[in-house]
Amino acid sequence: MILSQHIIDLKLRELGCPVSLFVPIAGIIGRTRLTQALQHEPGKNLDRNLEDKLITVLDEMAELKRTSLVAPDWSDSENIREELRQRRALKLAAKYDEDKVRELFGVGHGETSN
């Protein structure tokens, strides 16, 4: 029986980021546990919540790679983590600002401005 390639493994390959560099960037799983899950070892599956968190980090890394002028250095995990943290904070601030602007103009919750 041939097992399908794990989505996390596919995303790592697309990014050109080995598991050994992804683990410190994600900061939420150990290398051995992730490797075992990616190799479909019996009883070593990831729970859905953890898998979703890892996929979110991978998606953020893909966005970083797409929007960067130079390819990110995945081996610089500390700076990559900081860059991802700052991008999350900016997105949250933009969402908050957008909500506040809508509130000020009485737009939102199905209302439209004239």
Secondary structure, DSSP 8 states (H G I E B T S, - for coil): ------HHHHHHHHHT--HHHHHHHH-SS-HHHHHHHHTT-TT----HHHHHHHHHHHHHHHHHHHH-SS---TT-HHHHHHHHHHHHHHHHHHHHHHHHHHHHTT-BTTB---
